[in-house]
Every structure is written in C-alpha cells, then in structure tokens.
C-alpha cells in the first residue's frame, strides 16, 4: 500500500479572540510560546471569497509544540473562516499533513 502521508503537521482552530485563546493555552495548559500575526490585505493580495477579490483580514497565532503546529485563526473580515465561525462557533477547523507525493 502506498504511503501518502509523511507526517502530521498542523491543527487549525477557528477562534473569536486570538489573544484570549493564546492567554488560556499558555496559562491553563502551559502551551507556548506563540507568534501572533496580523494578516492584512497587503499580505494576502488577490485573495478571493466566493469568486470575488476581497480585502481579507485575520489574526493568526502559531505555536510549534508536541512535534506539530497549532494554528489559531481569528477572522476579522468576510472569509471562509468568518463563515465557519458564524455557522459553528469556535472550534476545530482543519488538520494538515505533509504528503509524500503532491500529484
């Protein structure tokens, strides 16, 4: 059997307040340090939402721990992430894996 996945890479979690979640993960669970980035239209130029170019904004926090990466995503503008948050509330959004073959 062909092995498609080389390793587990990331857990992505949609949140409504990156700073509050980072504080909780650090203080309650000892998980950190975190790098928090503001993704602005300048960093994400030409991104589309439902086929239309939009000025996407989000705050993202990254923590490399346990041999993987935790990613907290706080949508600030209209996006698939904001849709997810509005429909489901904060929670697991995605798992990412490193693949052996991208074809």
ABEGO torsion letter per residue (X at the ends): XBBABABBABBBBBBABAAAAAAAAAAAAGBOBBBBBBBBAAAABGBBBGGBBBBBBBBBBBBBBGGBBBBBBBBABBBAAAAAAAAAEBEBABBBBBBABAX
